[in-house]
Amino acid sequence: MRTQILQSKILAGVSKSVSSSSLSLLKYSYSNYPNSIILHKSPISKTIHLNHRTFRRYSSSMAMGEAGPPPSPSPLPPVAKKVKHEMEMFGDVRVDNYYWLRDDSRSDSDMLSHLRAENSYTDFVMSGTKQLEEKLYAEIRGRIKEDDMSVPLRKGNYYYYKRTLEGEEYVRHCRRVASDNGVQLSVHDTMPTGPDAPPEHVILDENVKSKQHAYYCVDALKVSPNNKLVAYAEDTKGDEIYTIHIIDAETLEPIEKPLVNVTCDVEWAGDGALLYITMDEILRPDKVWLHKLGTDQSSDSCLFHEKDEKFNLDLNKSESENYLFVASGSKTTRFVFYLDTSKPEEGLKVLTPRTEGVSTYVSHRGSHFFIRRRTDVCFNSELLACPLENLSATTVILPHRESVKIRDFQLFQNHLVVHEREGGLLRVVVYRLPDIELPLGNLSEGRNVDFVDPVYDVHSLESEFSSNVLRFSYSSLRTPPSVYDYDMDSGESVLKKTDTVLGGFDASNYVTERKWATASDGTHIPLSVVYRKDLVKLDGSDPLLLYGYGSYEICIDPYFNASRLSLLDRGFIFVIAHIRGGGEMGRRWYENGKFLKKLNTFTDFITCAEYLIENKYCSKEKLCIHGRSAGGLLIGGVLNMRPDLFKVAVLGVPFVDVVTTMLDPTIPLTTSEWEEWGDPREKDFYFYMKSYSPVDNVKAQKYPHILVTSGLYDPRVMYSEPAKYVAKLRELKTDDNTLLFKCEFGAGHFAKSGRFEKLQEDAFTFTFLLKILNMIPIPEATQV
């Protein structure tokens, strides 16, 4: 009956030329547009109105002068205009009819109109599930203990911590005077609270600062060594171009003009100076500066300018706080300068030389620098030490091992903590060091920190250098993030806090597993699995979400995500495929998934999907896949290769136009990534990259249901890449499956900035998955 009505009369403002494939969509989507549509068995006469969330998004965009007036939701997918654009390389001509969608100024009216039309269409298609989306959002948010605080960190005479209050999107950065100054820190130390304790002092309230901005992010907050000043870096657009404010820690008043157009890398060089980094015109961090308080930014001293376009600068501080380290690194090479914080006027000095293929990370303790060094021979890294007065006199204190990757290390006054990977799992090993001025040699047997889950995530947190207390965060696919203080002398471990998960969460209801799929070349690929044991049948009928990344040697470790419970509690299995191109199995794992071996990343993911189907974790009709950024490239690649294998795919801010982007050195990140993907100005790389680039391989075939997201101000993956990918899919795909594109006008690469705003993306994505899998009962028509 509803179909007949829709065929006979379409709502005002909606095209009357509706294809049969659109009718199946209309039949469902018109049935429940909350507070907007009246559906009767008599003719329809009401118009469609924007729901409140759409209105908020567009009103925010209008306030920034970007979005224009909100369009009416449309029942038909937008058709992007085609403007022929030819690109020739090595005699090969590629035609990109949607190249016009790229506008670096983000102001072109045709482009913005098209993005608004895509958002409007997405709103229309998902209109019938708004009630579920809002229920999921409330459910996800309802698990959060909104009034909460982090575990205080003792630094000198203060405890520092973050606090969140009920209903607030952002955190408050706080501190409290330690009343027992001078007492040795122990794992049992706690910050005094209550009426007799020193009062809480709010250093920075992000909620206040964010009120004038649609996007707000503080990515660094550094307190001066004397605890009197604070420098913090804020981004108010999502483009990762920061402003550094310097304020008095007590009065909160600015002490001088902010430093503008900088990165979030900033460190104190004593109490009277700062080091910071700026970027070139393509947002490559290329210059490090010394700023003396009380002077104008225009008079700052440039300490180093990295001119090689493949290299980026970064900045960090030794745990001892005696030295700052400026590193210049590419994907294969990294070398380091040091600066004595007691003598910043002496500038930078070379610590490790610039040697092609050698990568170094450094820190300091006593009379020695410690160096983690990776070479072609020591591909999983070795650990060295050298005296401050003789940098060439290096001693190997932890040798290279082919099966163990040294991923990081921490120094303390009496201890060294080494973070390792073996067999795809993380390991933390503690070594006792000789007295601080004694010579260093090979380390004796270390003490392993024990963990309980078969797969898990553990990472270091800031700890007090002068203590014997190691602080770390532990979680697993079923264990909420938990902060521990570990006594490195006794081995005692004290749980300081486990994140509260409201709503009746019980970790014992969930099962985590490590599985292995075997690729065609015999490579064993690890998978991390979690599901709710009382809901999952493991007979092939369960819905499953498979996540992948596989680039930059980045490891997607099995961490806890409270939002994910909304899928697990509806019978989903969640799996991470630890495919080549990542770093989970060591440096070689990464190298075998990059350059001219990049196809291993895609075939590994397909192998994992086939393994899950063969072993009855799911079927093709229940298999969902998800990836973000370079993981979006992964998903786009496998969709072209094996579209029959998947039911639904989600591509977040996806890097899908590989060849065109990597041929354009004016795009941020391009030049530095030639050592990741290859340089397509070379023939072999050009044709190899073209063979898997998602945009270049979209063809006339059936594709699964697809959701693509982006951020207008994303500096890492330009919004135009997913926009043209969707346009080309709409042009060529031969199926009637759902294809949606959602572009956030007030966000960058990492979605919205507020802690609750971020949850809206989860709720929307989950709603899309449930809708496609027919796991939502079709509601009755809503009448207003």
N, C-alpha and C positions, 0 to 999 in steps of 0.2 A: 504494500500500500504506500509506504513512504517513497519507494522508488518511483511509483507512478506519479505521486505528487511532485517530486523533484523534476521528473521529466516534463511535467505540464507547466510548472511555474517555478522559476528560480528567484531567489531573494533579490530585492532591489540592489542595484549596484554590482551584480554578479553577471558575468557573461551568460547568455542563453545558449551559446554554442558549447554544449557539454558532451564530451566523448563518452562512450560506453565504459571505458576504463575509469573515467573520473566519477561515473555514477556510483560505482561500488564504494568509492571514497566518500562521496557526498552522502550516501545512504547512512553511513556511520557517523561522519563528522558533524552533519547538521543535527543529529539526534540529541546532542547534549552540549550545547554551547551555553554554559552557565550564565544566567542573568542577562542573556542577550537575545535569545530566539524563542519565539512561540511556535510550537509544532502542533498542529491540529490535523484531523482527518479532512478538514475543509481547507480551502486554498490558503496559502501562506501569504502574509501581508507585512510582516515586520522586517526591518533591516538588521544587518549584523553590526554590532558595536564591539569595540576593543574591550577585552577583559582588563581588569585592573593592573595586572602585571605588565601586559603589553603597553598600556598607557604610561606606566611609570618609566619603562625603558625608553619610549619615544619622547616623553616629556623631558627626561634627562638629556637625551641626545639633542633635542631642540634647544635646551638651555645652553648647550655648548656650540650651537650654531651649525650642527652637522646633519641632522637627520631630516629636517623639514617636517611638514605636517604628516601625521600618521596615516598610512593608506588603510583602506578597508581590507579586512582579511579576504583572500581570494581562494576559490575552490580549484583553480587551475595553476599548475606550476609555472613560474616565470620562464619566459623564453628570452635568453640574452641575445641581443643583436650580434650579428656576425660581421666583423671587419677583418678582412683578410690581411694577415701579417706573415710574411715569409722570412725564414731564417735559414741561411745556408752555411754549411760547414763540411769540409772535405767532400764536396760535391753532393752532399745530402741536403735536401730541402725539407724543412719542417714547416707546416702551416699551422699557425696559432690564431684561430678566428676570435679568440677571447683575450688577446693580449691587451686590448684597450681597457680591461678592467683594472689594470695596475695604475694607480695614481699615488705617487709618493707623498703628495700634499694632503691626501685624504679629503679632497674638496670637490672633485669633479661631480657635477650634478647627475649625469647619466649613471655613473658608477654607484653613487649613493642611492639613487632611485632603484637601481637593480638590487642592491643589498636590502633595502627596505622591502622590496617586493618579495625577496626570498624569506625574510623574517615574517612577513605577513602570511605568506603561504604556509610556513611552518606553524604559525599560530593557528591557522585555519585547520590544518590536518590534525593538530594535537588538541583542538578545542574540545572534542568529546571526552578527553581524558584529563581535563583540568582538575576535576574533583579528585581523581586518583593522585595526580601530581602534587596537589596541595596536601593530600593525606600523607604521601610519602615524605614530603618536606617536613611536615609536622612530626612525623615518626622519627626521621633522622635527627632533626633538631631536638626532639624529646629525649634522645639518648645522651645529650650533652649536659654536663653539670655547668650551667652557665656562670654561676658565681664560684670562681675557682682561682687557684694561684699555683704557680710553678714552685718547685723545690728551691728554697733560697740558696744562693751561692755565697759562701763566705769569702770576701776579698778584703784583706787588711782589717780595718776597723768597721766594716759595714757588711750587712747581708743585702744582696741584690736579688730581685725576683720580679715576676710579671703577675699581674692580677687581671682577671676578667670579672665583670659584674653582669648580673642578669639583664638581658635585653640589649647589651652593648655589643656592637660589631667588632670593636678593636680592643687592644690591650692597654693597660696602664703599666708603665715601667716604674718600679718602686724600689725604695731601699729603707733600711732601718739600722740604726747604730747598734753595733755589737757591744754589749755591756761588759763582756769578759775579754777585752782586747789583750792579746799576748798569750792566751791559753792555746796550747797545741790543738789543732783541729783533729777530730776523730770521727769515725763512722757513726758515732752516737750523738754527734753534735746536732742541736736543733735551735732554730731561731726563737727567742722568747716572744711570746704574745701575751695579750691580756692587758688589764688596766695598769699593771706595774711595769710593763715593758716600754722601752723607748718607742715613741710614736712612729707611725708609717709616714714616709715622705714620698709623694708622687713626683718623679723626675719628669716624666712625659706622659700625657694622656692622649693617645692617638685618637680617641673619640672626639675630643675637642678640635684637634688639628684637622680631622677628616671632614668636618661639617661643610666646608666650602668646596668639596671635591667629589666627583662621581667615583673616582678611584683614589685610593690612598694606601701607600705601603712604606713602612720604615724597614729598611733592609740592613741597617747597621746602627748600633748605639754604643759608643765607646766612651768610657769614663777616664778622665786624666789620671795619671799615677797618684797625684795627691788627692784624688776624689773630689776636687772642687769644681771641675768643668765637665761638660758633656758635649760630645759631637755626635750628631745623628744625621743619617742620609735618608731623604724622603723622595718618593716618586709619586707624582700626582696625576699621571696619565696612563701609566702602564707601558710606556716606551723605554723604560729602564735608563732614562737620563735623570740624574739625581741632583738634588740641592743639599748641601751639607750646612746644617745650622749648628752654631756653637753657643751654648747657653751656660749660665751660672747654675750649678747643680742645686743650690739652695733657693735662690730667688726666682729661678727659671727665666730670667731676663736674658735676651741675647747680648753677647759681649761685643759683637761686631757684625758686619754685614756677612750674609751667608756666602759660601763658595758655590758657584753655579756651573751647570753643564759638566758634571763630573760623574764618575762611576760611584758605586757604593763602597769601594775599597778606601778606607780611611783608618789611620792609626796615629796615636800620639807618639811624638818624638820628644819625650820628656814632658814637662808641664807647660811649656811655652811654645810648642810648635806641633804641626801636623804634617803627615805625608798623605797625599791623595793622588788619584789618577784621573786623567782626562782622556777623551776619545777623539779620533779623527772624524772626517766627514761621513765615513761609513760605519761609525760607532765601534771602531776597533780601539780598545784601550792601548794607547801608544806613548803616553808621556806621564812621568811621575814627577810630582812637584813637592817642594818644601814650602810650607806656609808658616810664617812667624806671626803669632797672635799680635793684634794691634796694627797690622799692616794690611794694605789693600791687596786683593787677589792679583791685580795686574802687576804687582811687584814681586810675586812669588818666583822662586828659583826652580827652573826645570833641571832635575837631577839626571834624567836619562830620557832619550827619545828613541823608541824602537821604530826603525824605518822599514824593516822587512815586513811586508804585508801579510805574511803567513804567521806572524808572531803577535801575541797579546801579552800585556803586562798584568800582573797581580801582586798583591801586597799582603803580608801577614807579619805577625809578631811572635817572637820566641816565648815559650812558656815562662822563661826566666824574666821576661820583659826588658832584658838588657839590649836586645837587638831587634831591628826591623829587617825584613827580607823582601826585596823586590825581585820578582822572577819574570823572565821573558820566556814564553813557551809557545811552541807549535804543537801539532799532534804527535811529533816524533822527537822533538828536542826541547830541553828546558835548562836554562842556566840562571844563576842566582847572584845578586849583589847583597851586601849587608851594610847596615848603618848602625853605628853605636848611638843609642838613644841619649847617652850622656854627652855626646859630642856631635850633635846633628849638623853643625856647621862644617864638619869634615866631609860630609856628603857620602855618596855610595862608594863601596870598594868591591872588587870582584871576589867572590867566594868560590864559585865553581865556573870553569871556563865554558865558552860557547863551543860545543863540539857536536857536530851533526850526528844524530842518532843516539845521543846520550841525554838522559833526563834526570834531573836531580831535585830533591826536596830537602830542606835543611832546617835545623833548629840548634839550640845552644843550651849548654849546661857547664857551669864552672869554667875550666880552662880549655874546653873543647867545643868545636862544632860537630854536630852529628849530621850525616848525609845519607839519605836513601837514594841509591843510584841504579838506574836501569840502562842497560846497554843491549846490543844485539846478542851478546853472549849471556849476560845476566838478565835475561828478558823478564824474569819475575822479581827482579831487584835484589840488591844486597844492601847491607847497612854498614856504613863506615864512620870513623871518627878521626878528627885531625886537631892538633893543637891550634889555638888561636894565633900563635906567633909563627906557625909553619904550616900553611894550608896544604902544601904538597906532601906532607908526611902522614898520609892516610893509613889507617889500620882497619882491616875488616873485622868487625865485631859480630856480624851475623851474615854468614855466606849465602850465596844464591842457592836455591833449591828448585829443581825443575817442576816439582809437584805442589809447591807452596809459594803463593804470591804475597809479598810484603806490600800491603796496601796503604799503611800509615804507621806512624809511631808517635808516642807522647813521652816527653821528658819530665822528670821530677827531680827534686834535690838528691834523692837516693835511689830512684827507680827508673827503669825504662819499660814502657808498655808498647808492645808490638801488635798491631792489628793485621791479621793474616787471612788468607782464603785457601782452603784445600778441599777438593772434591765438591766445589760449589758452596761450601759452608764457611761461615765466618768463625774466626777464632781470635781470642784475646789471650796474650801470653805476657806475664810479668817477670821482669828480670831485676835482681838486686844489683846495683852498681857499686863499684869501689868508692871510697871516699872521694869527695869532689875534686881534689887536686892530684889524685893519683893517676898513673898511666892506665890506659884502657887496653884490654886485649879481647880475645874471643870470649863471648858470654858463656857462662855455665848454664846448666839446664834451667829453663824457666818454669814458672807455675801457670798452668792453664786455668782460666776461669770457666767453670762448668755451666752449661745451659741444658734445659730439659726437653724442649720440643725437637721433633725430627727436622724441622726447617724453621728458621727464625731470622730476625734482624737484630743486630746490636751495633750501636755506634757510640763513640766517645762524646762526652759532654765536658764543658770547661771545668777544670779541677784546679785546686790550689797547689802551685808548684812546690811550695815548701813543706807540704804535708805528705803523709803516706796513704792518702785517700784517693782512690781512683773513682770517678763518677762516670757512669755510663747508662744508656737507655736500652732496654731490651723489650722486644715485642715479637709476636708471631702472628700467623694468620688467625689464631684464636685467642691470643693473649694481648690485652690492651697494653699500651706503652707504660713501662715501669722503670722508675729511676732507682738505681742502686748506688750505694757507697760501698766500695770494696777496700778492705784493709790489705794493703800489698805486703805487709809483713806476716800477718797471721792467717790470711786467706778468708777472714770473716767477711760475709756479705750481708749488708743491711738494706732492706727495702725501704726507701724513703717515701715513695708514692707510686700508686698505680692509678692511671686515669680512670675515673669513675665512668661507667657506662650504665646509664639509667634504663628503665624499661624492662627489668627482669632478666638481663643478660646473665647467662651461665656458661662459662668457657667449656665446661665438661660436656655440653651438648654438641660440641663441634669436633670434627676429626681433621687433623692435618697429616699429610703424607708427602713423601718424596718418591717420585716415579721417574723412570728413564725411558725415553723413546730412542729408537735406533735409526739413524739416517742411512741413506743408501750407500754412503761411503764407510759405514761402520761406526761413525761417531755417535756416542751416547749423549743424549740431550736431557738435562735435568728438568723436571717439572715440579712445581710446588702446588699442592692441592689442598683445598679445604671445603668441607661441606657439613651440613647438619645431619648427624647420624640417624635421627628419628624421622627424617623426611626423605632422604635420598635412598633410592632403591637399587642403583647401580645395575640396572637391567637395560640401559640404553634409552630409557624414556625420560630421563631427567634433563632439565634445561642446564646449559653450561655456558659460562663466560670465560673465554680464553684471552688472556692479556699478554702482549709482547712489546718489546722495544728493540734491542739488538743493535745498538750503535754507540760510538764514542767510548767504548770500554766501560760504559755505565752499567751498573748492576741493579737489576730490579729485585731487590731482596724481599722475602715474604713477610711484610710488615702488616700490622693490624690496621683496619679501616672500619670505623664504626658504621659509616654509611653503608658499607657492603653487607651488613647484617640484614638490610631490607631485602636483598636478593637471597641470601642464604636462608633466611627464615621463610622464604616462599619456595624453597626447594631447589634453588640454584646450586650448582657446583662452581667454584671459582678456581681457576688454574692460571699460574704464571708459567710461560714457556721461556726458559733461560737459554735463548738461542745464541748462536755465534754472532759476533759483532759487539756483544756485551762483554763484560769482564768477569763473569761469575766463575769461570774455570781457569782464570789466569790470562796472562798477556797473549799467549798463542790463540786463545779462544777469540779474543778481539781481532787479532791479525788475520784469522781465517774467516772473518766476516766483514772485511773492508776491501777497498780498492777493487782489484779484478777477481776477488773472491766474495763479493757482496751478495751474490745470488744464494750463497749458503744460508744467509739470514732468512730469506724467503722460503727456501726449501726446508729448512729446519722447522719453521713454524708450521708449514703444511704437514710435515712428518708428525709433529706433536698433535695436530688436529686429527690426523688419521689414526694415531695411537689411541687417542681418547675414544674415538668411534669404535675401533676394533675391540677395545677392552670394556665396552658397554658403559662408559661414563656418560655418553650422550649419543645422539644420532645427528645426521646432517640437518634434520628438521628442527633440532633444538640447540644447534651450535651457534653461539654468538661470539664475535671477536671484537677486540678493542685495542687501540693504540693511540698515543699522543705524540705530536711533533715528529721526530724521526720514527717513532712507533706508528704514526699515521702513514708515513711512507711505507712501512712494512705492510700495513693493512691494505693500502692502495695497491701495492705490488701483488700480494697474494690474491686479491680480488680479480685482477686481470688474469692471473695464472690459473686459479682454480675457483671460479665463481660458483661452481656447483657444490662446493664443499661446505658452504656456510649458509645460514638462514638470515643472519642480520649482522651488520658491521657498523661500528662507531669509530669515526676518525676525528680526533681532537687536534685542532691547530696543525693539520698535517702538512708535512714537507713533501709535496706531491709533484712539483714541477722542477725536477732535479736538474735536467740539462740546461734549461733556460736560465735558472737561477745561478748555477755554477759557472755559466759563461759570462755573467754580468758582475764585474768586480765592484760596481757601485752599490750593490745590495749588501747590507750588513751581514757579516759572517762569511761571505763567499770566499774571500782570499785566504782566510785562516783555515778554511775547510777543504782546500784542495788536497791537504794531506790526510783527510778523512775519506772523501769520496773519490778523489782523483781529479785531475785537471782536464776538463773536456776539450781544452785547446790542443790536447794531444789525441791523435786519432784513435788509439786503442781505448782510451778512457771514454772518448766521446761515444763510440758505438756501444761499448759495454754499458755505460750509464743509460743510454737511450733504450737499451734492451729491457730495463726494469723500471724506468721512470714512469710513475702511474699515469700522468697526463698524456704522455706520448704513447701509451699502450692501451688506452681506452678504445674499445672497438665494439662493433655491432654484435652483441651477445647478451645473454640474460645475466643480470647481476642480482645479488641478494638485496634485501631491504637495507638502506644505508642512511646514516645520520652523520653529517659533517658540521663541525663547529670551528669558529675562528674569532679573533679579536681584532678590531679595526686598527689598533695601535701596536699590534704585535711587531717587535723589531726583529724577532728571530725567524718567524715564518710569516711573510707578508700575507695579509688577508686575501690578496689576489690569487694566490696559489690554490687554496681550496675553492675560491669562487669560480675560477675557470675550470677546475676539475669537475665541479658539480654541473656547470654549464655544458661541458663536453659529454658528461654522462647522460644528461637529459637529451642531448641531441642524438646519441648513438645507441643507447641501451634498448634492447628489444622486448623487455618485460614490462609488466604493470606494477612492479614492486615499488614501495615507498622510497622516495629519495628526498631528504630534507637538508637544508642548509640554514644554520643559525649563526649570525655574526653579532657579537656583542660590541656595541658602539662605544662603550665606556670601559674597555678592558684591553689588556695586552696578551702576552703568551700564556700567562698563568691564571687566566679567567678573572673573575671579579675579586676584589680585595678584601671585603668583609668576611668574617668567619662564618656568618649565616648566609650571606650572599653566595658563597662558594657551594653551599649545600643545595642551592636551587639547581645548579648544573647537574649534581648527582640525581636529584629527584626527577629532573626532566629526562636525563639519559635512561634511568631505570624505567620510567613510564614508557618511553619509546620501546625498550626491549620487551616489556610485558605486553604492550599493545600488539607488537608484531607477532609474538608467540601466542596470541589469543589467550592470555592469562588474565584478562580483565572481562568480567561479565558486561555485556552491552547494556548500558543503563536505559531505563525508560526515558521517553522524551521529557525534557525539563520544561515546565510551564511557569511563566512569570505572571 
